[in-house]
Amino acid sequence: MNMVGVDIGGTFTDLVGVIDGKIVSSKTSTTPSDPSEGVAHSLQLAHCDLPGLGELLHGSTIAINTVLERKGAKTALVTTKGFRDVYAIGRGNRIEAFNLFFHRPKPLVARHLTFEADERLDPNGRALKALENAEVELLVKDVLASGVDSVAVCFLHSYANPAHERLIGDALRRAAPHLFVTLSHEILREFREYERTSTTVLNAYVGPRVRDYLSNLETWLRGEKFVGKMHLMRSNGGVMSALQARAQPVSMMESGPVAGMIAAGILCKQLGIDMAIGFDMGGTTAKSSLIMHGAPAVEEGYVIGPMASGQPMQLPVVDIVEVGTGGGSIAWVDATGGLHVGPQSAGADPGPACYGKGSNTPVITDADLVLGRINPKRFLNGGMSLDIEASRAAIKAKVGDPLKLSIEEAAIGIAAISDTAMSLSVRAVSVNKGVDPRETTMIAFGGAGPLHAVAIAREIFIPRVIIPKLPGAFSALGMLMASWRQDFVRTLVGRLGRLDHATVENIFRELAADAEAQLRLDGIPRASAKLIFNADLRYVGQEHALQIPVSDASMLTGDVSKVRELFHVEHDQRYGQAAAEEAMEIVNVRLVLTAPRADTVAERSMAQAWTPTDEAAETSRKVIFNDPLKPLDARILWRPALPAGFAFTGPAVVEEPNSTILIHPGDKVRVTEAGHLVIDVAFGGAQS
C-alpha cells in the first residue's frame, strides 16, 4: 500500500512516503497562516499521486502551539457547585521555591466564564444531589448567552459516574450544534480533580482550531481525489483516526516529536542498543527522550510549557523534554549584556536572516552559516540559497557590536550557548532519571540535530552518536512505523488483597468493552489487536503510583504475591529501595490497546543494505569549531555518495539533502552496512 507521513513543524514541513515499495521524501517551509499549504507542497515535491495513496499519516504542532500562543477558542467551564475555583487554584506546591517571579499556571478560562451546576456525586459515583432538568436548562441558557465557542464540562467524581456530564453535554449539543463540547469522562476517567479539569479545558480550548484545520485538510485531500485513510499521530506514540482527532485534539499535543522517538527506538532494536537518548533538533525546538529496550518511556502526565507555570495534561505522553532551542531560535542580548538564545523563534516566516526574507534578527542557523558549518548552496538540497552576508550583518548588529565581539566570536558564542541549553534537556532524560550518559548512545535527527549532536554528546560524555538515514525527516518516517493505539483508564482505589472481585472484574469488562467499541469505530480487525492491562500501584501513604502489568482481575483480588513482587522490583529499580513489608493499594486500572501496522516497508528500509545513490567529489573548506581565530580545514563529504564501510576521522562536514552533520576533530566515523553513520566521540580530541 502506498502511504505517506507528513510532519508539520514550526519551521519546516517534512514528508516521507512509501510509494511502490520505495522510500521518497521532501522538505519544505511551513506556512504558518495555513499549514495545509505545506502539506500540499511537500506532496508535490515528493511526486506523490494522491489518488494512489492508501493512507496519509499526519503529525502537527497546531494543538500545542495554540496553547503556547494562547490563541485558542473562547471557552466556558461547567463544574460542580462549590468547585468553581479548583481550576484556578491548582496545586498548592511551589515548584520553583526561590524564583521571585514564580507564578502559577494562568487558566485558559476566565472566572466569569466558569459556571456551577447544582449537582454532587460521591467518590463511588452515587448521586448525593441529582442534576435536575431545570438546572440543566438554566445552565445551557447562561452558557449560550456568554458567547463562547467551546465548552468544557468537568463534574466532581464524574470519572466514577458520567451520568450528570452526559445530561448537560446532550443538552448543549442539542441547543447549539456549533459549540465544541468536551465532557471530561470522554477524555479521561481518572481521579485528580485539578489535572482532569485542566485536560478537559485544554481539549475544549484547542478543539475548534484543530477541528477546522483537519476539516479543511480533509476537504482539500478529497478534492484532490484522495480516497484513502487519514490517521493522526498522537502523543502516546500511536496513531488515531481523523474522526477521533477532531473530538480529542488534546491527545495530539506532541504528535510530531514522538514519531521520531518511535523510529529511534526501532533503530535501537535493529542495532542491538539497549539504552539510548533520542535527540531531535528542528527549526523551533530541541527534544530529548530516554529510550530503553527499544521504546521511549510513556508517562501519565505532561505539562505544556514551563514545568512550574505550564498547563498540566493528564494523558499518556511519550516522555520528552523540550527546550526552545532550534535552528530558528533568536539570539539576543539583555540589558545587562548577557547573551541568550531562544526561546523565541523566527519560525518559517520571516525565518533566519540568511533566508533573505527581510529579517535582521540572528538565529542559530545564521551562526552555523557564518562558522562555515552549513553550505549556503546546498541548503534543502539546493532548493534555497542562503545569504551569508545577511547573517553576518544580523549577528554584528544584534550581538557582536553590543558585546564588542567580532562576528565570528559572536557566532561561536551563539552556538556554544545553544549547545549548553540543549545538553540540559539531554541531562533531564538521563542524569535526572539515574541514568549515566556514558552508558548510552545518542540517536540524533531533525534538520539541525546532526549539526549539534556531537558537541552535546561531548559535553555530557556520551561516547557514541548515530545519525540515521533520512535524519532531516526522521519524525515523518517514524509515523510510517507507529502502531494504532488507544489508552483507557478507570479509577479504582483500594487496599491490595481486600478488593471485591466482582467490582474489579466489572472494571476489566468495561475497559475491554470500550476497546471493542473503538476497534469497531475505527475499522480495526479484532484479530490484529493486542490488549495490555496495567494497575497503578503504590505503598499506602504515597502520592504517586507505578504501573505494573496484570493479566486479569484475579491478580488483584486472589493471590497478590506476584503483583507485590513485581511492584517491589520496579520500585527498587526506579527509586533504589523497596519496602516489602508495607501495605499496598491500587488507584487505577489501565488498558493499552494496540494494533501493529500491516505494512513494515518503512521499518525494513532502515535495515536494508545501503548502496550509494549519487556521486560527488570530496572537497574542503574552512570551518570554525571552538576557536574563531583558528578555523580548520574540514573535509566536505556528500552522504549519498558514501559507500557502506567507509570510515574517516574529523574534522569534517557531511552534507545530505535535508541535513548537515558536523564531525569534530578526532571523532571517528563509519558508515554501517545499512547506511547509518556511527560517530565515536573523541573526548579531549576537539580543538581547544
Secondary structure, 3 states (H helix, E strand, C coil): CCEEEEEECCCEEEEEEEECCEEEEEEEECCCCCHHHHHHHHHHHCCCCHHHCCEEEEEECHHHHHHHCCCCCCEEEEEECCCCCHHHHCCCCCCCCCCCCCCCCCCCCCHHHEEEECCEECCCCCEEECCCHHHHHHHHHHHHHCCCCEEEEECCCCCCCCHHHHHHHHHHHHHCCCCEEEEHHHHCCCCCHHHHHHHHHHHHHHHHHHHHHHHHHHHHHHHCCCCCEEEEECCCCCEEEHHHHHHCHHHHCCHHHHHHHHHHHHHHHHHCCCEEEEEEECCCCEEEEEEECCEECEEEEEEECCCCCCEEEEEEEECCEEECCCCCEEEEECCCCCEEEEEEECCCCCCCHHHCCCCCCCEHHHHHHHCCCCCCCCHHHHCCCCCHHHHHHHHHHHHHHHHCCCHHHHHHHHHHHHHHHHHHHHHHCCHHHCCCHHHCEEEEECCCHHHHHHHHHHHCCCCEEEECCCHHHHHHHHHCCCCEEEEEEEEEEEECCCCCHHHHHHHHHHHHHHHHHHHHHHCCCHHHCEEEEEEEEEECCCCCCEEEEECCCHHHHCCCHHHHHHHHHHHHHHHCCCCCCCCEEEEEEEEEEEECCCCCHHHHHCCCCCCCCCCCCCEEEEECCCCCCCCEEEEEEEHHHCCCCCEEECCEEEEECCEEEEECCCCEEEECCCCCEEEECCCCCCCC
